[in-house]
Amino acid sequence: MKYLLSSFFLFFFLYSNAVTTYINFEVIAPSQNRDILLYYKKDYNDKLRMYKLTLKHDNKVSAALDIERSILVDVEYGEDRFRMFIRPGDDLSTKFTAYSSLTSLQFSGKGEENNKLLSGYESQFKQGGYQNYEAAYIRASFLDKYYSQSYTKTPSSFFKWMNEEKDKQITYMMKNGNSKEIHSELFDYIRNDIEYTLEAQKLGYLIAKQDKLGPGDFDRIADHYKLRKTAASMSGTILEHPAYLNYLFAYAHFLYLPKIPRSVQVELEYYNRIEKNTSGRAKYFLLSQLLQKVYTYEGSLDLARKKFAAFKNECPYPKYIEEVERLYGEIMIDMPERSAIDFEVIDAEGNRSKLSDYRGRVVYISFWASWCKPCISGFQKSEQLRVKLKKMGVELLNVSIDKTKEAWIPALQQHNPYGTNVIAYNLPKIKQDYGLNAIPAYYIVNKKGKFAYLSNEQNRDLIQEFQDLVNE
């Protein structure tokens, strides 16, 4: 069975002091790999920890963890993956055969009953691979044994099957988890795992069949089976449960379906639908995840420029604001009303000027270079637009980042970009301040010397948007 190792559920049962807790491993018929990796967090605000153990000559090894709370530990040995429930003061021994850990797991010692229940539940109901669905850099995972049946089963048969699976799993938990040795935290964890794993699978049915369902069919199924329900205002420790987190990601995809027929910025549409259709802590968790993932995987600030100021103002959970700000760093401060950093340029006659000299006018900055073919092509294709912008009062500042005037002047004479043509005076500083890792790069500065941003909407009216800036 495969796990997403980034998913961990933390229990919040507090103890007065950290207690040394022992985990002992023995691997039968080990592979050449001798390392066992443990992944866990001591508490919710803790960083993800990785503990590496190396098998000794007798194929055994032990770990001592100082913990104050019950935790889940994900164990990785080569291709083997399994999860353990550890309480402060446990002294748990684990034995398994390499390449078949889930079917061969044996536990003994303090904590064995908890882990027999957990491994039994997962080996019986969660074996097999996963199907991942990703869009807008959000990934949801679905058990393949359920997801693959979405393509062939009718809605009634599939949802009946999911309800039967839920009853079967609850029955298993009640039958095998009624021992006084089973801790209530583990019992609650498995109960929530059953609930939200299968709720995600129901959403996965529509996600898998999205290309075969029309809007009417989609809405009929969603309404009949009450799928627009649980991602509204969940709070508390449930939001740290991996099955619930995965359910939220699936719900974000569900909100986007059926797809909008016209072309839009997918990340922006996901954000808008999450903002409109969820509430409470779940809402702001998803929005913060979207803001972080778009920047992490795309390096784009577009979504943050449009949404972060409102997110920061409305979000009642400081943790989510801090996570986004920490990722973006200082570039996020005061966005979108961020002052444009001043810089100095030189024209072809050797006259110096600064960006701040244009205060009181809207400035459209185009960073380019003589060797940049896309830059030159962009000037040519946008010349008519540039003429209109110039007539309405927009200052077109074409800043070359060529290293020498000898490279810049011939290109300037050959291509003659429409607008005011200058070359950067302190190139290293401008590159650093404006993040010029690639060109062409364009910036708009309003009359107050702050960055301004155009919309990303389909059929936008650029002329009108610039006119609005001029009229401010």
N, C-alpha and C positions, 0 to 999 in steps of 0.2 A: 504494500500500500504506500502511496506517495503522499507526502504532506507538503503544504506550503510552509516552509520553516519560519517565515516572517509572521505567522499567525500564532499568537499565544493568549491563552485565557488566564488571567490572574485572579486569584481569590483574595478577598479582603478581610479575612479573619485575622485580627491583630493579636499578636503575642507581645509580652512585655519586653522580651530580649531575644536576640538571635540565638538559635540553638544549633549545635553541630549535628548534622544529619548525614548519614552514610549511605552510599549507593555502591554496591559491589557487582561487578560484571564477570561473566565467564562465557567465552565464545567456543562453541564446539566446531571442529573442522574449520578453523579460521582461514581466510584467504591470505594472500601476501600482505595485504594492508593490516597494519597493527594498531591503527588509531581509531578510537571511539570519540565522537564529538558530541558534546551536550550543549543545547541551546536553551536558555531560560532568562527570565527577568525576576529579580528579587521582589519588586513591587511595580506598580503601574508606571511610576515616573523614572524607574531605573532604565538604563540603557540595556540593549540586548547583549547578553553575555555568552561567550563561547568558551567551553571548558574542554581541553583536549586531554584524553587519557591514552596511554600507550600500553598495550597488552604486554605482560611479562612473559617469561619463558613457559610458564604453566598456563598461558592463555587466560589469565585472570588479571583484574585491575580494580582498584577501589578509588572512590572520590569522597571527599568530605566537604559538604556545603554548609555554610552558616546562613540560615534563613529564619525569618520571623513569621512568615506566612506560608500557607499551602501554595504550592506552585505546580505548574505542569512543565515537564522537561521533555524536549524533543531529542531523541537519540538517533544518531546517524553512524552507521558502520558500513562503509562501502555503499552497496545498493540497498541495504537494510535500513528501514525507518520505522520507528515506533515511538509511542508517547507514554510517559510515566507520570503518575500522580504522587507527589512527594509532600509529606507533612513534616514540620519541625520535629526532630527527635526520631524520625524513622531510621531503621537499620535494615535496608532492603537488599536482598541478593537476587540477581537476575541472570538467568542462563538461557542462551539461545544458540541455534545452529545457523551458521553463516548462509546467506542467500534465502533463508526461509524463516526470518525472525518472527513474523506474526503467528505462524502455525506452530512454532516450536518454543515460544516463550514460556519460561517457568519462573515462578517467583517464590521466595521464601523469606521469612523474617518479618520484622515489624513493618507493616504496610502492605503485606502480600495480598490480603483480601481486596483492598481497594484496587490494586493493579490487576488482579485476576478478572475483576468485573470490567475494568476499562479495556483490557486487551481482548477479552471475550466479546464484548460489544463491538469493538472495531474490527476484529477478525471475521465476525459473522455478518456484519452489516455494511462495512465500509471498505471491504477489499476491492481491488480492481483499480484501473487507471481513472484519470480525470480528463474531462474535456474542458478546455479553457476558452472563454469568450472575452475578447478585449476590444474596446472602442473608447475613444477619448482618453486613452492611457489608463483606463480602469479595467481591471481583470476580475472576472467572476469564474469560479470553478464549479463543475458539476460532475457528479459520479457518472462515469461512462455507462454503467449498467442501466441507469435511468435515462440519461440524456439521449443515448442511441435509440431508445424506444420511442422518443418524441416524434420521430419522422414517420412512424408507421401506425401508432396507436391513435384512435379517435380521442377527442377531449374527454368524453365520458369514461372511456376505459382507462385512460391514463390517470385521471384524477381519482377514480375509484381505486386504482392500484396504489397511488400514493397514500390514500387514507388507510388502506389495508396494511401497507408497510409501516405506517405510524403505529397502528394498533399492535402489530406484531412486535415492534421494537419496544414499545411501552410495556407490553406483557413480559418480554424478556427481562427488562430492567426491574420490574416489580418482583418477578420470580427470583432473580439472582441477586438483587440488591437489597433484600430485606434483612440481611444479617446485621447484627449490632456492630460488627466490625467495619461496616461500610460507612464512611463519613458522609454527612449530609451535604458537604460542599461538592463532593464527587457525584453524588446522586443528582444534585441540581445541575451540575455541568452536563451530565449525560442527557438528562431530560431536555435541556435547552439545545443540546447538539442534535437530538432527534427532531425537535420542533423546527429549527431553522435550516437544517440540512434539507429537509423535505419541503419546506416552504420555498427555498431557493430552487429546488427541482421543479416545482410547479411553474415558477417564472421561467425556468429554463425551457419548458415546453413551448412557450410562446416565442422565446428567443430563437429556438431551433427552427421553428416553422414560420419565421417572420416573412420570408419571401413567398410563402404560399397562402398567407392570410391577408385578406383585404381589411380595411379599417372597420367595416361592419362586423366581420367575424372576430377580429381582435377584441373589440369592445364587448361583444356579446359573451365571449369566453371569459374575459377579465371580470365582467360584472357578475356573471352567473356563478363563478367559483370564488367570488369575493377576494380577488387578488390585490385590489387597491386598498390595503388595510393597515398592515402592521408597521410600516416604516415611518409612521407619523411623528411620534413623540417619545420614543424609548429613551430611558435614562438609567443611570446607575451602572452597576457592574456588568449588566448584560451587554453593554456596548463594547466590552473588552473580550467578549467570547468570539473565537474565530469563526464559528458557524454563523453567528449573527452579523459579523463584519462582512462575510462573504454574501450573506443574504442582502445586506444593504447595497453592495456593489451590483448584485443581480437586479435589485429594485431600480437602481439608477439606469440600467440598460432597458428594463421594462418600461420606464417612463418615456424613453426615447422612441418607443415603438407605438404605432407603425411609423416608419421613417418619413420625414418630411419630403415631399416629392421635389421640392426645389433645392437648389444648392445653397447650403449654409455652412458656417463654421461649426463643425460638430461639437467641439469643446464648449463653445458659447451656448449652443442649444441645450446640451446636457446641463450646463450650469443653470440656465433659465428654467428648465423643467424641474430640476431638483429644488430650486428656490421656491417655485410656485406650488409644488405638490408634496412637500415634506415639511416637517416642523420640528421644533425642539432640538435636542442634542444631536439626533441622527442627521438632521438637516445640515447643521454647521460642520459636523464631521465630514459629510460627503463633499460639501463645498470646499472645505480646507484641503481635502485629498485631491480634488480636481485642480485647485490652484497650484498645489505642490507638484503634481504629476506632470502637468503641461509644461512647467518650467524645467523639471528634472529631465524629461525625455525629449523635449523640443527646443529648450533654451529660449522660448518665446515669452515676452512680457505682455503680449497683447491682451490676454484674458485678465491679467492682474491690473493692467491699466484701466480696464473697463469696470472691474468688479471689486477690487480689493478695498477701495475707500469705503464703499457701502458695507462690505463684509465686516471690516474692522469696526465700523460704527454700530452695526446691529448685532454682531455676535456676542452673546453673553458668557462665552466660555474662553477665558484668557489663554488657556492651553493651546487652542486651535489658532488663535491669532499669533501667538509666540512661535508656533511651529512654522507658519508661513513666513513670518518676518525673519526667522533665523535662516531659512533656506535662501531667501532672496537677498538677505544682507542689507546694507545701507541703501541699495538702489530702491528698496521698497518704501523708504521713509517719505511721508507726505505725498505719496502717489495718489491721484494723478497730478496734483498741483506741485510738481517738483521743478525747481528753478533750473534752467539750462545753464550749465557751467560756461563761463565766459572763455573765449579764446581769441587769439590774434591771427590775422591773415595779412597777405601782401598781394597787391594787384600787379599786373604786368609792367606797370611803370615804376614799381618799387614803393608805392604808397602803402602805409600800414593802417589798419583799422581793426576794430574789435566787434564781436557779436553784440556787445552791449551798446554800441553806437546806433543800433537799429531799434532800441527801446521805443515803444509807441507804435511800432509797425509789426504786422504778422510776417514772420520770416520762414520761408521754406528752404531748409538746408539740404543740399545734395552732396554727399561725400563721394568722390570718384577719383579715377587715376587714368593716365594716358594708356596704360596697358590693359584696362578693364573693358573688354568688349561689351558685356551686359550694361555697363554704365553708359557707354556711348550710344548703344541701341536704345536705352531708356530715354535719353535726351531726345533722340530723333522721333521716337514714337509719341512722346508727350509734348511736342513743341506747341501744338495748337492749344492744348490745355494750359501750358505755361504762359502763352500770350494772353489768354483770358485772365489768368490769375494776376499777371502783371498789371493789366488794365484796371482791375478792381482794387489794386493797392498792395498786393502781396509782394514782398521782397524775395526774389529768387537768388539765393546765395549758393553758388556752385563752388565747393571747396575741394581743390585737388590735394590728394595726399601723396603726390609724387615726391621723391626725395630731393629732386633738383629742378630748378627752373628750366634747365636745358632739356629735360624730358617733358615738362609740362607745356612750354610755349609752342612747340611744333604741333602737338595734339590740339591745343587751344585754337591755333590758326586753321587747322584742318577741319575741325568739327564745330567750332564756334557754338558751344552750348548756350541756349537762350537764357539770359539773366546776368547777374553780376559774377564775374569769374575771378577767383582768387586762389592762392595756394597757402597751405597751412604754414604758419611761422614756427611753432614749436610742435612738430609732428608727434614725437613720443608721448607728450602730455595729452594731446588731443585724442590719440588712439586709446590711451588709457581711460580718459574721462568719458569717451563716447563708445567705448567697447567696439572699436572698429576691427573686429577679427575678420570681417568679410564686407565687401562692397559690391554693388552700390548700397548705401545706407542713407536713409532719409529721416529728417526730424522736422517737426513743426514747432515753432516757438510763438506764443501769443504776444500781445502788446505789452504784457506785464513781465515778459522775459521768462515765462514758465512754459514747460512742454505742454503741447496740446495734441489730441489724438482724434483721428477720424474714426467713423464707425466701420464695422465689418459687415454690415447688413447687405443682403442682396439688393441690387438695383439702387444703391445709395446714390445721392446727388452730391458729388464732390464739390462742384461749383458752389452750391448752396451752403455746404458745410464750411468752406473757406469764407464765404460771404458772411456767415454768422460770426466767424472769428474776427473778421475786419470790422463788423458792426459793434463788437463788444465795447 
